[in-house]
């Protein structure tokens, strides 16, 4: 399959600090990649490097099979890469109307520019405000115009720098769907920088997670959910916890001792570990299980969030129940397939 | 007007030169420009007479020297006024223009210049007003027989022709008001980007 984007061993230093190191990344044609990571992990630098607004110190950046940046030997500037980009703070030209913003981005040979620009605005649902200037629009409308402008260049690869982060929940949800539909309809590949897990679930074909300037894990959203490679990825994919737990070695495997019960997990035991778990990993058990005490129960979006204190653990475990659970002693069961242990350095243990 | 335009053009060049360089460079440049303001006009004028009254650069007595002196005097003000405006210009606007493959001329004229037009024209007007009534440098450097407005007003005053002096002062103010009105109108009629003209937008 043809690759829209390929990055091989790319590194970047800024102000004497290594911002990106040894980045290897590939994106197939038509795929949607979500680039996630904490603030300062290098996401925006990587996006700027792909865009040609920043240069790689080492490695290769290839777009649609053409080398764009070969660490000083080849460098094709942003204006010749044929990309589209949506900026976090929109970056619409404030002195031009929305129609002019889109029309200016159309390729010079485009016939009937106003019709073409208006068609794009119409597709994004902002044709009615085409004659207004960006400052006269809401954030959601501005971002729609930003997406229309990015699509105007007919890019094969679209870059999106946290385009939804400044929008309210409802607008974000609607724009997410519209963005996905627009890209599917045009067959455009996309790289979206985000630290919102919803973007991962609702937009991504692939997710790459940056930690300290390096790609910690890349795969489908499902692969990341099933086996997160770090505490950040576990949290990003919806796991709870991060509490320190006692771990023993048993026949070369990690044995987690909770409330007198032993849960054996595959993999070498770490000296000190932190425990993460999925929503449904912990539930009340009729008989047997681990002795615990229900310390709080509160209603949360159609179910009940329960917190159990387990002897030997510094912090309570939490999970969900369909019905309210009485406070006090209770036995719980833990599904070993839905918990993750990371040693304190952040490496996945099992 | 030529001097004001020259001051603004040089100011933009100075700001471009400062862009992306160290703070020390910018501070040095600002200091150099500030000395131009710190030196009294008469001393500065005398300096120009000494520097340009020779065989190497025989500019003394020409209109060119007067224009250069006016522009140099107005440069610190022009740089300050334009510097604030350019500092507020979001770099992402130019980056967006680059991503969308706009040619350099379009980026400079339709994006950068268009966004700087208002503060630029205000700066130009301020510099033009200062230059129009400037006296110390004009007294020393004006071309014989072609008195600048400031010199003409003082000269009429000294000959007790107060009516002429008043008329000249009012004429200067009227010219400035006319310029301001014309510039406001030009900004209001700014219109569409040059690169979209004639392309059926």
Interface residues (C-beta under 8 A of the other chain):
Chain A: X51 X52 X53 X77 X78 X79 X80 X81 X82 X83 X84 X85 X87 X89 X91 X92 X93 X94 X95 X96 X99 X100 X103 X104 X105 X107 X112 X113 X114 X117 X149 X152 X153
Chain B: X90 X92 X93 X95 X96 X97 X98 X99 X100 X101 X102 X106 X110 X111 X114 X115 X190 X192 X193 X195 X196 X199 X200 X201
